[in-house]
Amino acid sequence: MSKHGKNYREAVALIEKENYGFEEAVTLLKQTSKVKFDATCEVHFNLGLDPKQAEENIRGTVALPHGTGNDVRVIAFVDDGGVKDAKTAGASEAGTNDLIEKIEGGWLEFDVAVADPSQMRSLGKIAKILGTKGLMPNPKAGTVTPDVAKTIEEIKKGRLEFRIDKLGNVHCSFGKVSFEEAALKENLLAVVKAIKEAKPSTVKGVYVKSITLTTSMGPGIRLENSSTLEAV
């Protein structure tokens, strides 16, 4: 018995080549989405890095020019004087002590946490809770910052964090199937550029081994590495 349904098999049948240029791949990506909801477009990089080596355990941020298509829920750990600015910038919750109490009680209804450096010591109480969920503010991810309001605005507009996983892969979303092709292409190239620029100086061999596009529940479309990397 087939493991995949009819829609998935139809989508796979559209993929006729082993590798595609990024422009053709984005066009095909929209065609291979067979689900009834507005699927997320994803790009997956397999990198020639060893995440166990500190200098190769890369992470960073990328600003998508056309946003993610998602409503990102942001909270801010700030002092009383920063609450108003944080909420005006788009934070759903802001403060420190009250937020810590809510999180200790099991509340985790947010996607990103941003913190002013002055509040980091207080977060020790919930570091384990946030850390296991990948929600702990971190300077390398740009979520520990003296300019909390500006960071919140950037995240709400489409700034993403990326980091390498234990297997040497980086996974990023870059929009929705409903986006115009031109917007998806620009978002994709922004991610590719960020990954390219994150290359550690110590890497001597092949850095980007493969780049694959997918949509939610859709098949993978392999990109031509050289032409994609040369496009940014």
N, C-alpha and C positions, 0 to 999 in steps of 0.2 A: 504494500500500500504506500502511496506517495506521502512523503512527510509534509509537503507544502500543498496549499490549495490552488484552485484554478487561477485566481488572480495573480498569485505569485509566479506561477509557471508562465503565464502570459507575459509578465514583466521580464522574466529571465529570457524569454524568446526574443525580446527586442534588443538584447545585448549581443551583437554579432561579432564584435572585435575584442581582442584581448586587452588592448589599451586604446584610450581616446584622448584627443586634445581636450583641454579644459572647457573650451567653448562648446564643442559638440557634446561633451559629457554632461554639461549643465542642461542642455536641451533635452537630452535623453533622460536625465534624472527626473525631470518633470513628467515625462511620458510614462516612466516606470512606476509612478506612484498610483496604486490601485485601491487605496483605502478610502473610506467615506469621510474622513476628517482631513483638516489641513495639516498634512504631514510636515515634520521637521526635516530639513536638509542637513546632512552631517558629512564631515570630512574626517577621515581616519589616516593618520600618518604612522608608518612603521619606520622607526629610526635606528640607525646603527650606533646606538648609545648603550652604555651600561648604567642603569639608574642607581646601582649600588655605589658608583663613584660620585662623590659630592659634586664635582664640576660638571658631570654629565646628567645630573638630576634636574633637568631644566623645568622652569615654570615661568609664566609671564602673563601679559594681558594683550588684548587686541581690540581696537575699536572698530566695530563693523559700521561702514558708512551708511547702511540702510537698516541698521538695527537687527534684532533677532526675531521679531514678530511675537515675542513673548512679553507678558507683563511681569517684570522681575520685581519681586518683593524684597525691599532693602530695609534693614534696621540699622540704627546708628548708636554707638556707645559714645556719648558726649556728656559734658557737664551741663548744668542747668542753663548756662548762658548760650549753649550751642543747640538746644532743643528746637527752638523756633526755626533757625536757618536750615537745620537738617530736615525738618518736616516740610518746609517750603520747597526744598530741593527734590522732595519725593519720597522721603523715608516714611514707612508705614508706622514705625515706632521709633522713639528716640529717648535717650536718658542713659542711666547706668544701673543704679541700685534696683529700681523697679523692674527693669528688663532682666537683670540677673535673677531676681526672685521668680519671674515668670518662667524663665528657661529652666531653673532648678525644679520648677513644678511640672516640667514636661512640655512646655509650649515651644514649638519649633516651626511656627508658620511663617517662614521667611526663606529666601533663596540665597541672600548675601548679607553678611554683617560687615559694617565699616566701623572703625574705631579711631578716635583721636589718641595719639601716643600717650597722653596723660592718663588715659583710662585703662591702659593695658594691665597694670598691676591688679586692678580690681577683677579682671576677667579670669584670674587664676582659679577662682571658685568653680567656673564652668568650662575651663579649658578642655577637660576630658570629654564633656558632653559635646561641645562644639567641634573638637578635633576629630572625633570618631565619625562625625557627619560631614567633615570637610568644610565646616562653616566658621572655623576660627580665623579672625582677622590676621593677616600676615603681611609684613612689609614687602616681601618679594612679589606678592600678588597685588600690591598697591592698595590694600584695604586697611592698612594702618597709615594714616595720613593726617597732617595738621589741617588740610583743606578738605574737611569731610563733605561739606555741601557740594563742592565741585565734583568730587569723586562720585557722590550719589547721582548727580545729574548725568555724568558720563556712563555710569552703569545702567541707568534707566534708558539712556539713548541707544545702548547696544555694545557696551564694553564687556568683553568676556575674559575670563581667566582660563588659561590652559596649563596643564602640567603632564609630565610623562608618567606613565604607569609602570608597574613592576616588570612588564614584558617589553618595555621600550616603545610603547605606542602613545600617541597623543590623539585625543578625540575632541572634536569641536562641532557645534552646530553653527550654521551660517545663514539661517533664514527659514522661510516656509515655502512650500510648493506653490502657494498662491502668489509669491513675489514675482515681479517681472524678471525675465531672464537676465536683463542687463544688471539689475540690482543683485541678483544671486551671484553673477560673475564677479562683480566688484567686491562683494562680501567675501567670496571665496579667495580672491587674490589677496585681500587684506590678511586673511588667516595664513595663506601660504608665505607671504612676506614676513609675517611675525615669526613663523617657525624657522624660516630661512635665516633670519637675523639672530635667532636664539642659539645658533650653532656654536658649541663651545670651541674655543681656540685649540683645545687639545686633540680634537677629532682629526684623524689622519685618513681614515678609510671612507667608505660611502656613508654619508650622513642620512639622506632620505632614501630609504630602500623602496618604499612604495607609498602611493597616495590613492585612497579609494573613497568614492562618494557613495552614499546611500540615503534613502529616505526611511522614515519610520516603517518598519516591517517590509522594506523593499530589498531587492538584491543589490550587490555591490557592483560599482562601475569603476574599473581601474583606470587611472590617469597615466598619460605619458609623463614620466618624471622630468626629463630634460626640458621639454617645451613648456611645461607648467612652471618649473622653477625659473626658467629664463624670462617668463612673462612678467616677473616682478623685479 
